Amino acid sequence: MREVSATELMPRFRRVAAEKKHDGTVVTEADRAVEAALTRALPQIVNCAVLGEEMDPTEQRRIWQDADWFWCVDPVDGTANFAAGKKYFGISVALMHRRRSVFGLVYDPNLDELFFAAQGGGATMVEKSGVSRKLKPQPAVKLGESRLEIGRFKRLGRLQLALRAHLPCRHVSQSGASVLQWCHLAAGRIDIFLHAGERPWDYAAGALILEEAGGRIATLTHDDYWRTHDAEAMWEQSVIAARHPALFDEWKRWVRMHY
């Protein structure tokens, strides 16, 4: 991951122009270059299909619905930040079996931090110095003292109004890179997370990392986040998450009360 970042991503930082895709999101030459490099490399580790954010939408859906094993890749999450020269973006890779992540890895090229997890094996963070540490639940805080990250705030409807009228937490921010938000939640840098709708490449690695670090996840309407039998529902799903089970219960109650 570091090699791909060093050769395909960071040399293009602040040197490429952004363009709009058919769905209105932003893409750059760097997204395509990183995805191409990972699409070549990953099948050499586990030989299966690669579902990438920048590939043909029809092929994306075919892999998502039909493939037994596949890699799920977000080559540059936080592309808008990348294109604007802001240092908050990451690369995400997950190995999925029947739409359930079994391994996930996220790399932050600006801080040179690596987060990874295997299903049932816990989550680990590797710092720039090379020191690694297991990610474990931090001491719980009350909702009123928590730090919230939000994604797609304008799509939250009534929740947006409720958050504006009465913020239930101490601090709120919207950083614009889901894959890092998941990892910062797992590492205890933020406490709670709310997102109006993520695609598989946004959550495949990060959600596993958070769960393996002791965090909890649901959607706005379902407690079972990994509804693997429902490919359509999982293609874009909302997120309610917290780094600690007790805080999660409090946060989920508040969100659903105002949803």
PEFEN-V551355 format. One record per residue. N is the residue number from 0. OMEGA is omega in whole degrees, -180 to 180 (999 if undefined). Layout:
N:OMEGA + N:OMEGA
This chain:
0:178 + 1:-179 + 2:178 + 3:178 + 4:-176 + 5:-176 + 6:-173 + 7:-174 + 8:-171 + 9:175 + 10:180 + 11:-177 + 12:-178 + 13:180 + 14:-179 + 15:178 + 16:178 + 17:173 + 18:-179 + 19:175 + 20:-178 + 21:-178 + 22:177 + 23:179 + 24:-173 + 25:175 + 26:176 + 27:175 + 28:-179 + 29:178 + 30:-176 + 31:-179 + 32:179 + 33:-180 + 34:179 + 35:180 + 36:180 + 37:179 + 38:175 + 39:-171 + 40:-170 + 41:178 + 42:175 + 43:178 + 44:171 + 45:-172 + 46:177 + 47:-178 + 48:176 + 49:176 + 50:-179 + 51:-178 + 52:-172 + 53:-179 + 54:-180 + 55:-177 + 56:179 + 57:178 + 58:175 + 59:-176 + 60:179 + 61:179 + 62:-178 + 63:-175 + 64:-168 + 65:-174 + 66:178 + 67:175 + 68:174 + 69:171 + 70:178 + 71:-169 + 72:166 + 73:-173 + 74:175 + 75:174 + 76:-170 + 77:-178 + 78:179 + 79:176 + 80:180 + 81:-178 + 82:-180 + 83:180 + 84:179 + 85:-174 + 86:176 + 87:179 + 88:-177 + 89:177 + 90:-177 + 91:178 + 92:176 + 93:171 + 94:-175 + 95:175 + 96:-177 + 97:176 + 98:175 + 99:-179 + 100:176 + 101:175 + 102:179 + 103:-179 + 104:178 + 105:-180 + 106:174 + 107:-175 + 108:-179 + 109:177 + 110:-176 + 111:178 + 112:-179 + 113:177 + 114:177 + 115:179 + 116:171 + 117:-178 + 118:-179 + 119:-176 + 120:180 + 121:-179 + 122:-176 + 123:173 + 124:176 + 125:-177 + 126:180 + 127:-179 + 128:-176 + 129:178 + 130:178 + 131:177 + 132:176 + 133:177 + 134:-178 + 135:-180 + 136:174 + 137:175 + 138:-177 + 139:170 + 140:175 + 141:-179 + 142:-178 + 143:179 + 144:-172 + 145:178 + 146:-173 + 147:167 + 148:-178 + 149:172 + 150:-180 + 151:-175 + 152:-175 + 153:180 + 154:-175 + 155:174 + 156:-178 + 157:179 + 158:178 + 159:180 + 160:-180 + 161:179 + 162:178 + 163:-176 + 164:-176 + 165:180 + 166:-175 + 167:-175 + 168:-176 + 169:-173 + 170:177 + 171:176 + 172:179 + 173:-169 + 174:172 + 175:175 + 176:-174 + 177:-174 + 178:176 + 179:178 + 180:177 + 181:-176 + 182:178 + 183:173 + 184:179 + 185:-178 + 186:178 + 187:179 + 188:168 + 189:-173 + 190:-177 + 191:-174 + 192:178 + 193:180 + 194:-177 + 195:-180 + 196:180 + 197:172 + 198:-175 + 199:-179 + 200:177 + 201:-172 + 202:-169 + 203:180 + 204:-174 + 205:-180 + 206:177 + 207:179 + 208:179 + 209:-180 + 210:-179 + 211:175 + 212:178 + 213:179 + 214:-178 + 215:-176 + 216:170 + 217:170 + 218:180 + 219:-175 + 220:-175 + 221:175 + 222:179 + 223:-177 + 224:-177 + 225:178 + 226:-169 + 227:178 + 228:-175 + 229:-176 + 230:-177 + 231:-180 + 232:-177 + 233:-180 + 234:172 + 235:-177 + 236:-180 + 237:-177 + 238:162 + 239:-177 + 240:176 + 241:-176 + 242:-178 + 243:-177 + 244:-179 + 245:177 + 246:178 + 247:-179 + 248:-180 + 249:-179 + 250:-180 + 251:178 + 252:-178 + 253:-178 + 254:-176 + 255:176 + 256:-176 + 257:-177 + 258:999
